[in-house]
Amino acid sequence: MDTETWKRVRRLDAPRAKRKHDSFTNPQFIQDGRYLLLQTSEPALWIFDVQTWERVEKFPGMPENAIQYISSPSGKLAVVRSAEEVISLWDASQQAEIARLDPGAWLTYVSFSPDERLLALATTKGNSWQSPELRVWNTGTGELVHRLHPHEQPLDKVEGLTWSPDGRYVLAVTKPSSFWTSRCISVFNIHSGRHRGNFVGPPTSVKGFGLLPELGQLVAGSNDGKIYFWDWERG
């Protein structure tokens, strides 16, 4: 969509193959808007040149065999999952791998700190019974900084991830237990790695959340059809 006129610029359809219709998820523009990346359910990464809207095999600086690619806001760093099922931290400017973060896992959520010195990463293993991992990494060295656990307990599900504007806290939408459907926004102190508390309310899945710094509010949309607001500053 053109955000000035809200008119459609292009419609992109995933092809049907063997009666199966692949879906597009996680759209992102990279390299100053030159390319559009789309994750598909194949799994595969689809790349479009937005000047021609032709599909291309790769873009400059892209690692080989990438099936997931999540760029940092500046575009200098990225988290990549390869066809060999290895998650890596990638230096896009140097076109080099900084560190291997996790073998045999699937990327669910990625969020870089405001200064891009740290990286929060939510991953899941192939087996559905295994708890997701929520970890923080140093982007300069590739070293693990913290493992994050609400109430120091294993997670049942992660449905969102972001940072506070000052970089002091990581916020994650979590489902603490398989026995309950409710979700909460868990807050973690990045210096200690400790869980500081939850913003509660949504009785079911959260489909999007974020901070509104200018209003001092935290907002989340829930599958119950409601939008929840919390006072972030007082909280």
Order of alpha helices (4+ residues) and beta strands (2+ residues): beta-beta-beta-beta-beta-beta-beta-beta-beta-beta-beta-beta-beta-beta-beta-beta-beta-beta-beta-beta-beta
